[in-house]
Amino acid sequence: MNIDKEEKTPWICDKCNKKLELRQVKVLYLGGNFEVELMQCPECKMVIIDEGLALGKMKEVEKGLEDK
């Protein structure tokens, strides 16, 4: 699932029922950290991790740890 940030139908937080907003978010994953634009709830701050990020940057962090 790749998230279309220009999509007409808004993503809604299931917990807060608020429209998600595109924001620059600091991500900490397995000791690696980076900043990326993600859809985030303005109230509870939960984010959607799209497939591209999960299989891209996060996979790179995992591979870096495995290689050590």
N, C-alpha and C positions, 0 to 999 in steps of 0.2 A: 504494500500500500504506500504509494507516494502521495504526499499531501500537496494539493494545489493551493498555494497561498493566495491566488487570485480568484479562488472558487466563489461562485455566487451564493451558494448555500453556506451559511456560517456554521462553524464547528461550535458546539455548545458543551460546556462542562457538565457532566452527569451529576456531580456532587453539588455544585453551586448554581447551576442553571444560568450561567453567564456566558456570553459570547467570547470565544477565545480570541486573543490578539497576537499578532506577530511581534515578537520581542527578541532582543539579543539576550541570550541566556548563557551563564557559565555552567558547563557540564563537568562534573567530576566522575570519572569512570575507571575503576580498577587502578587508582593511583595516577592516572593521566587526566589532565584537565585541558579544556579548550572552550572557546566561545562559538556559538552557532545561533542562527535565527530559528526559533521554534514557535509553534502556536502554544500560547500559555494562557491559563485562566487568570484574570486580573485579581481575583479574590483569593483563591487557595494556592495559586502559583504552580499547580500541576501542569505538566507539559505533555505534548504528543511527540513521541520519538518516531519519526517516519522511517520507512524501510531503508531509504538511501543512507541515513545516518547510522542506523543499526548495522547495516552490512558494509558501510564504508569506514568512517572514522572510528567507530567503536571496535570494529573488527581489526583495524590497524593497531589500536591500543592492546587488544588481546594478543595479537601476533608479536608485538614488541615484548610483552611479558613472557611469552613462550620461548622467545629467542634468548632470553637472559639466562 
